Structure formats: C-alpha cells, structure tokens
Amino acid sequence: DCEPVPYYKDAIRVVGLSETMKNLRRDDYRLLIEKYGKAGGKWLECGSSNGDFLRVLSEFDADIYGMENSAEGLKETREKLELPEGHLMQLFPDREDMDIPGAPFDVFLSFNFLEHQPDPVSMLRCLRRNLADDGIGLITVPSFEYIIGEGRYYELIRDHIANYDMNSLTKLCGLCGFEVLEKEFIGIGDTLRVVVRKSSGVPAFAASADNAGRSDISVLAEDYRRMSAGISAYMKRLKLEGRSAALWGAGHQGFTIAATTEIKDNVKYIIDSSVKKQGKYAPASHLRIVSPDEYLKDPVDVIIISAPGYVKEIEKGIRERYKDAPAGVPAVCSILDLTEK
C-alpha cells in the first residue's frame, strides 16, 4: 500500500563493482545466446542505470541498446561504453503504446527493476510491443520465497512496491502477453529469473485459488527476534573482550540491520567500495560510510559482512586487501553467521 519513491523511474545500481554479480550477468547472456540463438541481435536493457551490466554485455556478440530515465546514469554509461548514436535513450516505458527508437528488438533485459514499478503491466506490454515477433526477454526480481522461507526481514524495503514470488511473476508475464520459457532461482536463491517469449495470442489472465491467499509473514518477526538477540549477545561479548567492529556493506540489508539492532551502537563505521556512498551516513543508524582504506587509519578487530550474496567475495577481498596492513587482517564473519574466521 506504499506510494512509489520519487526516484522509482531511475535504475540505481552499484553492484556492477562485484565479480559475483558480473558472473551472474555473464550466465544470463550466455543462456540467451547459446540456448536461444540471440547472438548478433538487438539487445535492449530497460533501466540500464550506469551501464555496468551493458559493459558486461559488450563482451558478447550483441547490438547493444540501453534506456534509462536518469541523465546521470546515461552520462556514466557513455563514459564506460562507446555506442552508436541513438543506442542510449533517456526514456521510461510507462505507456504500453510507446514506440521505442531502434525497435523491433530481439532481446529485452530487466534486472531487479520491475519490483520498483507501480504499473508493471504497462512497462511489460510496452516492451512486448517493441519486440520482434520471435523476441524474448529476461527478467530478474528479488524472490519473496527467499524472504519468507529464510525469514529475511531486512529484505523488505521502501523502494519495492511489489514482492514477487515465482507464481505472481509468471502470471504477470502471461497477463502482459508473454509465454514463460523457463524460470529458476539464481544467486543464493534470493533472485527469480524468468525467460519469456512474445506470445502471438491475446494476453489473458484468470484469477485462481493459488494467487488469492496471503503469505504467513510471522516468520519475519521471528527472524528479527532471533537475529536481534544473536547480534546483542555477540556485541556484548566483543565489548567484554575490548574488541571493536565495523560493518561491510552499505546496502539495504546493512542499513536495515544496523537501524533495527544493537549494531548501530557498537560498530565504528560501515565500509563500502562504492565511491558514491562514501562520506555519507546510513539512514536511521547514522553510521558513517567509509572507503576500505579507513581500516588502515582506524582499524577494527572484526569486520561483519552484511551483504549475504557476496560474503565469499568480500571475505576474499578483505584478506587480500589487508594482508600487509600494520594492524593485520581482521577477523571476519557474516551477519547471518557470527562465527569468526
């Protein structure tokens, strides 16, 4: 029942810094090329943000197009990629009768953008309208099954108008005139991915019993109590031992956990590799966001990783980055498993 955030038309993204995320995108592109034969075709990313995912796409045989509402995002994309005139567009597909320059496209891509939209039907029908007759699309959104199944209360954020499970996502695609070719959970199971094809039939949707009920969200409150108690006990132990800590990851997970637990009163700062976030403060907890170099000036004994999907990559980076630091390599743990390594 939320109104969309003022910036919902902009795709805001910094995860392109991560090799984990780059490899997920490479898997997506290989799938569409090797299984569906879309090499050399026109590929359009809807919500292309700062161009990080288009830059990964440039490794493949594709005629690249991007559409993004944010002028700043387009500027960054142009700095990263040399694309022909007209291949980057400041557009937002909010009308199903919109004609997108460069159409028809062979492939459209939408990466974790649909959940921000108050009118996903118009967006998807617009993309369908601008596809070639045999065109396909690849859509990813956060998984509500993961949120409920794992009790991840911190994944419910203000920016997300809708929380899709696989059932609701595939029904939405059908409503918008697509046939779902395949569907799966990717990453650590926290993301839904569907591949769809433009259907020749009339878009149809029928309500049924399997989409009429509500999910039991009591597990989220239970997870909050469990996580809060675990963090409280861990912070007390660190305090008794005279040890300091920092949080790594200025994303929505870290912000929510910091704001709703004793993390906010017991860590020195939040580390993040994104220059855009450094020098700012986390909402609600007001923790300072710093670059990884802050550890060299103001070291801590433990770094707690707050980005569940990137734990291995971040842990490896910490050990490599700080191996020659005067204070040595700090102990590392995940916010989901406070067992130090």
C-alpha positions, 0 to 999 in steps of 0.5 A: 500500500506504499506510494512509489519513491520519487526516484522509482523511474531511475535504475540505481545500481552499484553492484556492477563493482562485484565479480559475483554479480558480473558472473551472474550477468555473464550466465544470463547472456550466455543462456540467451545466446547459446540456448536461444540463438540471440547472438548478433541481435538487438539487445535492449536493457530497460533501466540500464542505470550506469551501464555496468551490466551493458559493459558486461554485455559488450563482451558478447556478440550483441547490438547493444541498446540501453534506456534509462530515465536518469541523465546521470546514469546515461552520462556514466554509461557513455563514459564506460561504453562507446555506442552508436548514436541513438543506442542510449535513450533517456526514456521510461516505458510507462505507456504500453503504446510507446514506440521505442527508437531502434525497435523491433528488438530481439532481446529485452533485459530487466534486472531487479527493476520491475519490483520498483514499478507501480504499473508493471503491466504497462512497462511489460506490454510496452516492451512486448510491443517493441519486440520482434515477433520471435523476441524474448526477454529476461527478467530478474526480481528479488524472490519473496520465497527467499524472504519468507522461507529464510525469514529475511526481514531486512529484505523488505524495503521502501523502494519495492512496491511489489514482492514477487514470488515465482507464481505472481511473476509468471502470471504477470508475464502471461497477463502482459502477453508473454509465454514463460520459457523457463524460470529458476532461482539464481544467486543464493536463491534470493533472485527469480529469473524468468525467460519469456517469449512474445506470445502471438495470442491475446494476453489473458489472465484468470484469477485462481485459488493459488494467487488469492491467499496471503503469505504467513509473514510471522516468520519475519518477526521471528527472524528479527527476534532471533537475529536481534538477540544473536547480534546483542549477545555477540556485541556484548561479548566483543565489548567484554573482550575490548574488541571493536567492529565495523560493518561491510556493506552499505546496502539495504540489508546493512542499513536495515540491520544496523537501524533495527539492532544493537549494531548501530551502537557498537560498530565504528563505521560501515565500509563500502567500495562504492565511491558514491556512498562514501562520506555519507551516513546510513539512514536511521543508524547514522553510521558513517560510510567509509572507503576500505582504506579507513581500516588502515587509519582506524582499524577494527578487530572484526569486520561483519559482512552484511551483504549475504550474496557476496560474503565469499567475495568480500571475505576474499577481498578483505584478506587480500586487501589487508594482508600487509596492513600494520594492524593485520587482517581482521577477523571476519564473519557474516551477519547471518553467521557470527562465527569468526574466521 
